[in-house]
Amino acid sequence: MRSGKCSKVVLAYSGGLDTSVIVPWLKENYGCEVVTFTADLGQGGEELEGLEEKALASGASKAYIVDLREEFLTEYAFPTMLSGAIYERLYLLGTSFARPVTAKRLVEVAEKEGADAISHGCTGKGNDQVRFELTAKALNPFLEVIAPWREWDIRSREDALAYADVHGITVQQTSKSIYSRDRNIWHMSHEGGDLEDPWNEPSEDVFCLTVAPDKAPDEPAYVVIDFEQGVPVALDGKAMSALALLTDLNELGGAHGVGRADLVENRLVGMKSRGIYETPGGTILYTAHQGLESICLDRDTLHYKEMVANRYAELTYYGKWFTPLHEALRAFVAKTQERVTGSVKVKLFKGNCGVVGRKSPLSLYREEFATFGQDDVYDQGDAEGFINLFGLPLKVKALVDLETGNAADWAAPDYTKFKRD
């Protein structure tokens, strides 16, 4: 709702048609000064080129463009990867955790500028509006949030172009993709167009970061990733920053067709949507990290962490990054990673990514314990007593059922129905 009380608004600005139009719309409908904020999350230089000039030409009084790529990876992407969080079994959450880092800095800029409100270009049907606004509520509940898509009369690209023309805003006329895309250093998502029919197989023109697996090299590639307390720190023995490391893995994974995902997901707002995701470097990291955990974590911790991963994914997808539960789960994950130090060898081939070697000074795997041959640390005869105790509840129930005539149906299965004529 328009309060008319805002003197200055900071707009999350991408430089696309929608946010370019929002600048004059805010000034016209709220009578306020508009400052734009753009987070550089690795979306590509072409998207950032000339952005400040464009924002000012649209009517903004000031334009912030801040490089958040390293923070994005170390404080958002990597912690999510360490948790093992994957939304609905396939989505590695690249857009989901990009919103809290952007919204956090958006709030900080608003506070620095003495703004009354923040604004965003998210539609009223998507998840991103929730992620932006929950972050704002958690970090500064006094800021008003203005969401033009929930207020204005613009309903189409043609409407937006007409509004831009009336207000003298130059919009670069390029061939517009039929797909709605979001890109950062972690991933790229694709929605809309013919993808809205879940029966349609994505055509190759959808993909931007990965080659078709059948067009990938005929020889596999190998990469060794070193981890320290769960965090990737080196490739093939070379220490690297988070940004450099993921950039190299994106290039390597993309060249071998690794990291594609096609899913129909349940949006937070209630509807289902179909998304195509490309996460080449992230897929390699998830695979390698899980391989290292398999030798470094004890059974109870590993199994419990798998349950935590599902909840962590939901919190991230739902925009609940700055919440007490997320903070607590992140602390739990950090504790589990104290032993996850070592190296993992990954093989990439024709879209596949698999662990082919893992080692750690803290490995709980010991060949002398696992061998099927004779050894001095495990007496196979001890297994009989273990099985008797482990199976005691089943034995007692079966005995009671036999005494009371309540034997389970599976106690005497009828195999005659499986006979062939």
C-alpha positions, 0 to 999 in steps of 0.5 A: 500500500502506498503510504506517501511517507517515504522520502528515500527508497533503496531499490534492488536493481538489476538494470533489466526492463522491470527495475528500470521502470520501477525507478520513475514509478517510485518517484511518481507514486511515492514522491521519493528519492530513489537510490539503486543497489546492485549486488555483483554475485558473478552474474556476468560482466555483460549484465553489470556493464554500464549499469550505474549510468543506466540507473542514473539515466532512469532517475536514480540519485545514486547507484551502488554496485558492490562485489559480493562474490567471495562473501556469497560463496564463503558465507552462503553457498559453502555453508549450504553445501556443507550442510548437504542441503538439496531442495526436493532431491535435485535443486542445489539452491543457487537462487535461494541463498543468493537472495539473503546476501543481496537483501542483507546488503540492501538493508545496510545501504538503506541504513547508510543512506537514511532511507525509509524503505527498500524496494524490489522487482519480484513478482507476486507469484514467486519465492523471491519476494518472500526471501527479500522481505523476510530478510528485511524484517529480520534485520530492520523491521522499521524499513517499509518494503515496496513491491511494485508488482503487487501494486502497479497496473503494468501487466506485460512487457509491452506495458512496461515498454510503453511506460518506459517510452512515456517517461523517456527511459531508453531500453536497449532493444535486444532479442529477448529470450523466451526463458526467465533466467537467474545467474550467479557464480554458483548456478544458472536457472531457466524457467518459462517458455516451452519449459512450462509444459513438464512433458517437453524435454529442454532443447539445447538452446536452454543451456548456457553453462554446460555442454550436452553430455553426449557432446562432451569429451570422449576422455574423462577428466579427473580433479582432486579437491582438498578440504579443511574442516569441510571447506574446499581450499585447493584443486590438484594441490593448488591453494585457491580462493573460493571464487577462483576455485569455483570458477575453475570447477564451473569451467571444468564441469561445464565442459563435461556436461556436469550439473544439469537438473530438471525438476518440477518443484513446490514453490513456497507460495503454493504452486508448482513450477518447472525449473532447469538448473545448471550447477557444474562447480557446485555439483562437483563440490557436493559430490566430493564433500559427501565422499569425504564425509563418508570416511570422516563422520561416524554413522550416527552423526552422518545419519542425523546430519542427513535429516538436518540437511532436509530441514536446512534446505527448506529454511533456505528455500523459504527465505528463513536464513536469518532465523534462530533455527537456521543459526542453530543448524549452521552451528550443528553443521560446523561442529560436524565438519571439524573432522572433515579434512582430506582429499577427494578425487572426482571423475567427470565423464559425459555428464556424470560426476563420481568420487573415485578416491578419498583419503583423510588423516582423520578417516574412520575407515580402517582396512584391518577392520573392514577386511573379510580375511583373518584379523586380530581386531574383529572376532567374527564369532562375536556377531552371533551374540550381537544378532541375538540381542539386536533381534530379541524384540522380533523374536519375543513378538513372534513367540507371543503371536504364536502363543496367541494365534496372532501370527503375522501374515508374512509368517507363512506367505502363500507362494501358490499365487506366484505359480505359472500355468 
